[in-house]
Amino acid sequence: MNKSRIAFLVFSLIFLMMTSFDGPDDNLPPKDKFIVVLDAGHGGHDPGNIGNGYLEKEIALAIVLKIGEELSKQSDIKVVYTRNDDTFVDLFERGQIANQANADLFVSVHCNAHNSDAYGTETYVLGLHRTEAQQRVAERENSIIHLEDDGGEKYKSFDMSPDAIIARQIQLSVFLDQSIMFASHLQSEFKKIGRHDRGVKQAGFLVLYKTTMPSVLIET
């Protein structure tokens, strides 16, 4: 992905920094910096999607590091990475990193695969999948829990049933609204630079399930 395509993310994140993100923690003291947690999907022994000699983990990391480099030039933005090298990080830990950083925004970057003429970008927020294709994307991204040290044992307490996801959406309704707003803005920026807009979608991603701030997952 070239620098012009990276620019849309940088612009969008800075735009979001200037937008008031009020939520359940309104009574906390104001922070001097807007905290963005950047999450490069996969890593380490989890390559992600593989095709034409490319590894998803490497592309996602390159994008995230470029975004972080540009955002760090802004004195009022603090960047936190879930990984900044070829390291495997549990899905649960990625969300924990964001929560412990008291982040204002969580952005997870991935590169979806296809076996047809599909192309373009889509941005996900936590929710119920509405198509089988969306379900497959979530299942593929969630499947890496089996590569974790405990084989995914820690996620047995995660209730990902439709009722539980709806309850989670209600619990964090303000953040969900802001996530959708941000995702819509991202897709608009993709479209401006000629990328096919595959839309804003919802699915049950484990990496988004425990975050307590506006959170999106981008399939570039």
C-alpha positions in Angstrom: 0.0 0.0 0.0 1.6 3.3 -1.1 1.9 6.5 0.9 -1.2 8.1 -0.6 -3.3 5.3 0.7 -1.7 5.5 4.1 -2.5 9.3 4.1 -6.3 8.6 4.3 -5.8 6.9 7.7 -3.5 9.6 9.0 -6.0 12.3 8.0 -8.9 10.3 9.5 -7.3 9.7 12.8 -6.3 13.3 13.2 -9.8 14.3 12.3 -11.2 12.0 14.9 -8.8 13.5 17.5 -10.5 16.8 17.0 -14.0 15.2 17.6 -15.3 15.1 21.2 -15.4 11.6 22.4 -17.6 11.8 25.5 -18.6 8.5 27.1 -19.1 6.6 30.3 -15.8 8.1 31.7 -16.7 11.7 31.4 -15.8 12.4 35.0 -12.2 11.4 34.5 -9.6 14.2 34.5 -8.9 15.5 30.9 -5.9 14.0 29.2 -3.3 16.1 27.5 -3.1 13.7 24.6 -5.5 11.8 22.4 -4.4 8.2 22.7 -4.6 6.0 19.6 -3.9 2.2 19.9 -2.8 0.7 16.6 -3.1 -3.0 16.2 -1.3 -4.8 13.4 -3.2 -8.0 12.8 -1.5 -11.5 13.2 2.2 -11.7 13.7 4.9 -14.2 14.8 3.8 -17.8 14.1 0.5 -16.5 12.7 1.1 -15.2 9.2 -2.5 -14.4 8.5 -3.6 -14.6 4.9 -0.9 -15.7 2.4 -1.0 -15.0 -1.3 1.4 -14.3 -4.2 4.3 -14.4 -1.9 2.9 -11.8 0.5 2.1 -12.3 4.2 -0.8 -10.4 5.8 1.1 -10.0 9.1 3.9 -8.1 7.3 1.6 -5.8 5.3 -0.5 -5.0 8.3 2.6 -4.1 10.4 4.0 -1.9 7.6 0.7 0.0 7.4 0.5 0.4 11.2 4.1 1.6 11.6 3.6 4.2 8.9 0.4 5.5 10.5 2.1 5.6 13.8 5.1 7.5 12.4 2.8 10.2 11.0 0.6 10.4 14.0 3.6 10.7 16.4 4.5 14.0 14.6 1.4 15.5 16.2 2.2 16.8 19.7 -1.3 16.1 21.0 -1.5 12.5 19.9 0.1 9.5 21.7 0.5 6.3 19.8 0.5 2.9 21.4 1.2 -0.3 19.4 -0.1 -3.8 20.3 2.9 -4.9 18.4 5.7 -3.1 16.6 7.6 -6.1 15.3 7.0 -9.7 14.1 5.5 -10.8 17.5 2.4 -12.9 18.2 0.0 -11.2 20.5 -3.2 -12.9 21.9 -6.4 -11.3 20.8 -7.4 -10.8 24.4 -4.2 -9.0 25.2 -4.7 -6.6 22.3 -7.9 -5.3 23.8 -6.3 -5.2 27.2 -3.4 -3.1 25.9 -6.0 -0.5 24.7 -8.0 -0.6 27.9 -4.9 -0.2 30.1 -3.7 2.7 28.0 -7.0 4.4 28.6 -7.2 4.8 24.8 -9.5 7.1 22.9 -9.5 5.0 19.8 -8.5 1.4 18.8 -7.8 0.6 15.2 -7.0 -3.0 14.1 -5.6 -3.4 10.6 -5.9 -6.5 8.5 -5.8 -7.6 4.9 -8.7 -9.8 3.8 -8.3 -12.5 1.2 -10.5 -13.6 -1.6 -10.8 -16.3 -4.2 -12.9 -14.3 -6.7 -12.8 -10.9 -8.3 -13.6 -9.2 -4.9 -11.6 -6.1 -4.2 -11.7 -2.9 -2.1 -11.8 -2.1 1.6 -14.3 -2.6 4.4 -14.4 -1.4 8.0 -16.0 -3.4 10.8 -17.4 -2.6 14.2 -18.6 -5.0 16.8 -22.0 -6.4 16.0 -24.0 -9.2 14.4 -23.0 -10.4 11.0 -25.7 -10.0 8.4 -24.3 -12.1 5.6 -22.4 -15.4 5.4 -19.4 -13.5 4.0 -19.2 -11.3 7.1 -19.5 -14.3 9.3 -16.6 -16.0 7.4 -14.4 -12.9 7.9 -15.0 -12.9 11.6 -14.5 -16.6 11.9 -11.2 -16.4 10.0 -9.9 -13.6 12.2 -11.1 -15.3 15.4 -9.7 -18.6 14.5 -6.2 -17.5 15.5 -7.1 -18.2 19.2 -6.1 -21.8 18.5 -2.6 -20.6 17.9 -2.4 -19.1 21.4 -0.5 -20.9 24.2 -3.7 -22.1 25.9 -5.4 -23.0 22.6 -8.1 -20.5 23.1 -9.1 -21.7 26.6 -9.5 -18.2 28.0 -12.3 -17.4 25.5 -14.6 -20.0 26.8 -16.1 -17.4 29.1 -16.7 -15.0 26.1 -20.4 -15.2 25.2 -20.5 -14.4 21.5 -24.2 -15.4 21.1 -26.4 -12.9 19.3 -28.1 -11.9 22.6 -24.7 -11.3 24.3 -23.4 -9.2 21.4 -26.5 -7.1 21.4 -26.2 -6.7 25.2 -22.6 -5.6 24.7 -23.6 -3.1 22.1 -26.2 -1.6 24.4 -23.7 -1.5 27.3 -21.2 0.5 25.1 -23.8 2.2 22.9 -22.0 5.6 22.9 -18.8 4.0 21.8 -20.6 2.0 19.1 -22.1 5.1 17.6 -18.7 6.7 17.5 -17.1 3.6 16.0 -19.7 3.6 13.2 -19.1 7.3 12.7 -15.3 6.7 12.4 -15.7 3.7 10.2 -18.0 5.7 7.8 -15.4 8.4 7.7 -12.6 5.9 6.9 -14.6 4.4 4.1 -15.3 7.9 2.6 -11.6 8.5 2.6 -10.9 5.2 1.0 -13.4 6.1 -1.8 -11.7 9.6 -2.3 -8.4 7.9 -3.2 -10.0 5.5 -5.6 -10.4 2.4 -3.4 -13.6 0.5 -3.9 -15.9 1.1 -0.9 -17.1 -2.2 0.5 -18.9 -0.4 3.3 -19.2 -0.3 7.1 -20.1 -3.7 8.5 -20.7 -5.5 11.8 -19.4 -8.9 13.0 -18.4 -10.6 16.2 -14.7 -10.0 16.3 -13.0 -11.1 19.5 -10.4 -8.4 19.3 -13.1 -5.8 19.5 -15.3 -7.5 22.1 -13.6 -6.3 25.3 -12.4 -2.8 24.2 -14.0 0.1 26.1 -13.5 2.9 23.6 -14.5 3.5 19.9 -13.0 0.5 18.0 -12.8 -0.6 14.4 -11.2 -3.4 12.4 -10.2 -2.5 8.8 -9.8 -5.1 6.1 -7.6 -3.2 3.7 
